[in-house]
Amino acid sequence: MNVSKSEITKETSLKPSRRSLPCLAQNYAYSKSLSQSTSLFQSTEGESQAPTSVTLISADKTEPVNAEEDKKDSLLKCSFADLSDFCLALGKDKEYMDDSEHANYDRSRLIKDSVPKDNSESKAKLSKNDMNYIASSGLLFKDGKKRIDYILVYRKSNIQYDKRNTFEKNLRAEGLMLEKEPAVANPDIMFIKIHIPWDTLCKYAERLNIRMPFRKKCYYTDRRNKSMGSVQNYFRRIKKWMSQNPMVLDKSAFPNLQESDCYTGPFSRARIHHFIINNKDTFFSNATRSRIVYHMLQHTKYENGISKVGICKLINNGSYIAAFPPHEGAYKSSQPIKTHGPQNNRHLLYERWARWGMWYKHQPLDLIRLYFGEKIGLYFAWLGWYTGMLIPAALVGLCVFFYGIFTMNGSQVSQEICKATEVFMCPLCDKNCSLQRLNESCIYAKVTYLFDNGGTVFFAIFMAIWATVFLEFWKRRRSTLTYTWDLIEWEEEEETLRPQFEAKYYKMERVNPISGKPEPHQPSSDKITRLLVSISGIFFMISLVITAVFAVVVYRLVVMEQFASFKWNFIKQHWQFATSAAAVCINFVIIMALNLAYEKIAYLLTNLEYPRTESEWENSFALKMFLFQFVNLNSSIFYIAFFLGRFVGHPGNYNKLFNRWRLEECHPSGCLIDLCLQMGVIMFLKQIWNNFMELGYPLIQNWWSRHKIKRGIQDASIPQWENDWNLQPMNIHGLMDEYLEMVLQFGFTTIFVAAFPLAPLLALLNNIIEIRLDAYKFVTQWRRPLPARATDIGIWYGILEGIGILAVITNAFVIAITSDYIPRFVYEYKYGPCASRFEYGENCLKGYVNNSLSFFDLSELGMGKSGYCRYRDYRGPPWSSKPYEFTLQYWHILAARLAFIIVFEHLVFGIKSFIAYLIPDVPKNLYDRIRREKYLVQEMMYEAELEHLQQQRRKSGHPVHHEWP
């Protein structure tokens, strides 16, 4: 007996129970999944089943089913008339607003046109296209049916075949299917293709609490919001008339990602009838399949013993040389994408995201998440948000810089320095330095004014507030993404123990207070001991960095006089600039050299701590790397900003290092020019080096790998997994390097921004390139990384908050101590010509340069010269009663500096706290939607269980009730 699809839909549908909501009526696709749920577990991929006498005819294919079960299951299906009466409009673009009590519902409040057209044919077409490009790219077993979910690579010449055989045998015992195939280009390379069957997928999806879709989302509205809806429709019409934003991607070119349109719940084989399973081949996404396979690879033994487990250890000991999920195909096509469409998601990502011509376009975050996983998707979302927020910061910094350019020639201080032809400065070194006219520092004074003008304080306050706004609005953006990508409750459900932790502490178990199950436990004494050893290692590395900075300082003192006596007149005249430039280059080389050692030491210290989970390991490793590199990168900048020229003494009584080398003084125009030079050179060179290592090095490596392939073999004849093998592997530390680079850049952009207002602009230009560079690298140059899940950017957010706090403090000290803002302010209102008239203007700084320079008697230097020279300080003249002692003006300036630091910090911290309080972490409408959907999920679970119970009653011949018995 054959039962057609039309006959099934004619069966009498159930009426909803009193607890059921109008939204909970079953649609056809869901009822079909209920009828198929029992048979799905009876079949295993790769095994053929004998056909039965009953066939369910669908739009594209026929499936054998049981006639009796199909007849009974048909009672669960709602007619489309019932759906039009009860179900609300579906679709993620509709607004969610519900102010009513959920116990009372009125049909007049439901959205009209609630029943969408059946998309079963389009869905079947999409899934069919998916399987077509998988087959065309060769991502199947030799039988042409089983898809490849993971690839293992080893060398035949490797002698550790016993470990591999045991490991592969255990993998098969766990339910995986393996197929070996030698490489085309290198006969010594062997590939193991891994396929995970349906039954194994379901078992581990349940074990890992993976959330899967089980019902379409329903959206509500309210009568009071009808007017708002009409206004929104009016603005939509106006928006259509306007020209489209060229930065927005064409959504029609991307697949219809409908995962966010469904409610999800932890997968359970006992409740498989809850979930929408139209096609078991595409029910679990590629990312989910890869994650499950990787979990099995990580927890499978290869030898007897509790610690002999995991693919990572097998790769470390050389049994295997690589393990990776394959790409979905080639990223280029001979046919244009506009006319023939994308071959696969990788091709689509390349054309619409990774190409350099897309630099001004928004990122397709949903597709990035689908292909690379939520963890990488969150990274690119954060990077795009950070880059967009840099635009206002760069514009304000550029305005401050141009303000300095336009007012540079009119500056009273610069004019006085440029006109001081008869003022001689005291020698800045003991042996080879001579007297220098003050007007020779005219250029340096003008350049210093570009970064030290009236807009400096405003820009420092603006950047402190900007950092707070950036972080607060990122939390809102992150909450929206975690909701859209169904990550709200993920961390509690899927976080598992690291195999290394389990192997180390398997004998020490403790009951988990959350799950109630025994699990390995690290004793507190052991944890504290390991933590103290790790902290000692961190302090040792930081002391090593400080030692390197001290060595550079000694270098500056030694070569200072050598440059002053240089034969080349340009170097001789600008010996201070040459000393600083050479020291910056040497410091950059030291930074790069120490970075090589930091990674290995941080890796050893983190493994020594034995973190419990992968997220704890990543957070611990990231914190160590940040501390090492932050101190390494900024220690020399802190020296120049706060120590250079502060403790030199005065002529005739200079302080010397080891009683031999005279401490370095600032330039007559101030120390800020040295700070700007240090920051600009390090930031520019580091960005160039990072970009080369991220893209240039993989390009060279991949070119060399292709060059080693035999000339007679064309790329087209090489399977996809072998092409992936020839690509470079992703960094073993994942996104740590990417985040670290951006966080250190964020520190440069905020911590010393008062001394270098162009830092946000340089960061913006770099990040525009960085987004496409990273995209190109992920899509074309790297093997496909494991599509891992994450709910946020991890410990990096806390580090960014710490940098924001440190930025307020350092900018306050830079303005108060490094720049001349406070001395000019005190002179203007206390000692200048306008002090008694309460006026303000450029003329109020008249005589400031002469006031800021002290006198020294040249006859005391023993140079055979008479007269007086000047130096930067506030000390009494030789003819005073207390020569060379600090004057009262010095103490006034010191008090003003301390007062400015206190006022600036309290003001900015108060503004930051107030802004953080005003901006909620989760938008109000999103918060209401999350709570609403939790309630609906409970109701739908109740309905599904009730309908399943009624189905079981029909099978057993008992009467059917619409409520629990």
Order of alpha helices (4+ residues) and beta strands (2+ residues): alpha-alpha-beta-beta-alpha-alpha-alpha-beta-alpha-beta-beta-alpha-beta-alpha-beta-alpha-alpha-alpha-beta-alpha-alpha-alpha-alpha-alpha-beta-beta-alpha-alpha-alpha-alpha-beta-beta-alpha-alpha-alpha-alpha-beta-beta-beta-beta-alpha-alpha-alpha-alpha-alpha-alpha-alpha-alpha-beta-beta-alpha-alpha
